[in-house]
Amino acid sequence: MTRRTRPVSWIKAVRKAFETFPEGARLICLTALTIAAEGGKADIAKPMHGMGSGVFEMALPFRGDAFRVVYAVQVGDEIWVVHAFQKSATQGIKTPKRELDLIKDRLKRLKEMVP
């Protein structure tokens, strides 16, 4: 049985933010998203706690900066990229609350929109 590759969809604002990442960081994240689309999980992706099942966060240290991409695998047929941001390393390992609130809000809206 061949596995079907799922489409990867982006929230418009997230795509814009992602485009500001350095090219190397974008390529690594896009590769990880391709793995997710094919039903796998890249090494840099881990379940994001407190967001329900099927929500993953990619944590990418890249040239002294930290980049994060959050995606959901359980919204409709697609994999949805719900957040992308550069994290300032000064805040330790925790994701800032405003980022978490934004992710929660986007997930809620997506679930209402996508059948």
C-alpha positions in Angstrom: 0.0 0.0 0.0 1.4 3.4 -0.9 1.1 6.2 1.6 -0.4 9.4 0.4 1.5 12.5 0.9 -0.7 15.1 2.6 -0.8 18.7 1.4 0.9 21.3 3.6 -1.1 24.5 4.1 0.0 27.8 5.5 -1.8 30.5 7.4 -0.9 33.6 5.3 0.8 35.5 8.1 2.8 32.5 9.0 4.1 32.0 5.5 5.2 35.7 5.5 7.0 35.3 8.9 8.7 32.1 7.6 10.0 33.8 4.5 12.1 36.0 6.8 14.0 33.0 8.2 17.5 32.5 6.7 17.5 30.2 3.7 19.3 27.4 5.4 16.8 27.4 8.3 13.9 27.4 5.8 15.3 24.5 3.9 15.7 22.4 7.1 12.1 23.3 8.2 10.6 22.5 4.8 12.4 19.1 4.8 10.9 18.4 8.2 7.4 19.4 6.9 7.8 17.1 3.9 8.6 14.2 6.3 5.4 15.1 8.3 3.4 15.2 5.0 4.6 11.7 4.3 3.5 10.5 7.7 6.7 10.7 9.6 8.2 12.9 12.2 11.5 14.8 11.7 14.1 14.8 14.5 13.6 18.5 15.1 9.9 18.1 15.6 8.4 17.3 19.0 4.8 17.2 20.3 3.8 20.6 21.7 2.5 20.2 25.1 -0.8 21.9 26.1 -2.1 22.2 22.6 -3.8 18.9 22.3 -2.7 15.9 20.3 -1.3 16.3 16.8 0.4 19.6 17.3 4.1 19.7 16.8 6.9 22.2 17.3 10.1 22.3 15.3 12.9 23.8 17.3 15.8 24.8 15.2 19.0 26.3 16.5 20.6 28.0 13.5 23.7 30.2 13.5 23.2 31.4 17.0 19.5 32.1 16.6 16.5 29.9 17.5 13.7 29.4 15.1 10.3 27.7 15.8 7.7 26.4 13.4 4.5 24.9 14.8 2.3 22.7 12.7 -0.9 20.6 13.3 -1.5 17.2 11.7 -5.1 16.7 12.9 -7.0 19.6 11.2 -8.7 18.2 8.1 -6.7 16.3 5.5 -3.9 18.8 5.4 -1.0 19.6 7.6 -1.4 23.2 8.8 1.6 25.4 9.6 0.1 27.6 12.3 3.1 29.6 13.6 6.7 30.5 12.7 8.8 32.8 14.7 12.4 33.6 15.7 12.8 33.0 19.4 15.1 35.2 21.4 17.5 33.0 23.3 17.3 35.2 26.3 14.1 33.6 27.5 15.6 30.1 28.2 13.7 27.2 26.7 10.1 28.2 27.3 8.0 29.5 24.5 6.8 33.1 25.4 3.1 33.2 26.5 2.1 35.6 23.7 3.4 33.1 21.2 1.5 30.2 22.9 -1.7 32.3 23.0 -1.4 33.1 19.2 -0.9 29.4 18.5 -4.0 28.4 20.5 -6.0 31.1 18.8 -5.0 30.1 15.3 -5.7 26.4 16.1 -9.1 27.2 17.4 -10.0 29.3 14.3 -8.6 26.6 11.9 -10.7 23.9 13.6 -13.8 26.1 13.1 -13.0 26.7 9.4 -11.7 23.3 8.2 -14.3 20.5 8.0 
